[in-house]
């Protein structure tokens, strides 16, 4: 644990966490499952990423910036030529005696729901240097619902600034856990924030055992963040894109999707225009469809031929469609699909302009060679290649 350090940094990271009761070994926090099931074709490539994140007080700047960077990382992962299906998860950790030891959020394609949790997340705790890294890694490997797909790229990024407690007698030490990860085909990378000397050796050892990379970044994360004149417009279009969702099905299925809609509304109310723009760019991509839609969407299913509109019972129609005269309902669904395509096209064009603006600004600032964005991209590009995922576009910002 560490003393609180107020940081205003820029960083990567991922998905969020939820408030749970304190956890000790043998009193594990329940894994939070927020998955909205979408069956992916067997040919779809999968990328499964879990961030194991130190959330004590000294990581405050990193966690605050995480709310800005999740969508950039998602877009970086999405740009493989094979347009993979992306799932993210999180193991947040502190230490015994803190409000919690670990909080586990399972792998999920619905990034909106996870982001809503992230917006509630705060760094806290502090004291001695070592943390419950061993338990966090054990949870990441053994409590996360990793797929059994041999062609999936499965990866852990351990992010923190302090070494593991090796003096706890009732937890599984990291060499055993990381060996189990390697046997399952899960790559483990380590990212050391700050320059605590005691952290270097275990972080390097974990990366070596996990067939991953060891990175060092400053305490704020060394990530690139550039606000652009296109952010507000993309954020507006992204909100319009959300409004094209037409969830249908049983009352239970509709209720499940209502939580997805609520999470999207929450993030639009709390996220910055830049973060909303990054999310919009991701949602407009092929890989972002799972997050955009989240479940049974009538416009998507009718347009793709997955379902015939006439076969959908009146009681299962979305409220907005059911309220129309029957002869106008199918046309309204088709019009929604057309509107969605037009919005995705507009966002895609603005995304190109935004990328060009950022490239010039990054070059003006001396490039991104030493940034966390570039380091994560380089690791992903190298480690995903053996499972057939090709990356050549550089990191997204």
Secondary structure, DSSP 8 states (H G I E B T S, - for coil): ------------------------TTS----B---------TTS-EEEEEEEEE-SGGGHHHHHHHHHHHHHHHHHHHTSTT--EEEEEEEEE--TTSS-SEEEEEEES-HHHHHHHHTT------SSS-B-HHHHHHHHHHTS-----TTSEEEEEEEESS-B----TTS--HHHHHHHHHHTTEEEEEEEES--HHHHHHHHHHHHHTT--EEEE-TT--------TTHHHHHHHHHHHHTT--B-SSHHHHHHHHHHHHHHHHHHHHS-HHHHHHHHHHHTSSTTHHHHH-S-BHHHHHHHTSS-GGGS-GGGS-HHHHTS-HHHHHHHHHHHHHHHHHHHHHHHHHHHHHHHHHHHHHHHTT-STTSHHHHHHHHHHHHHGGGT----S----
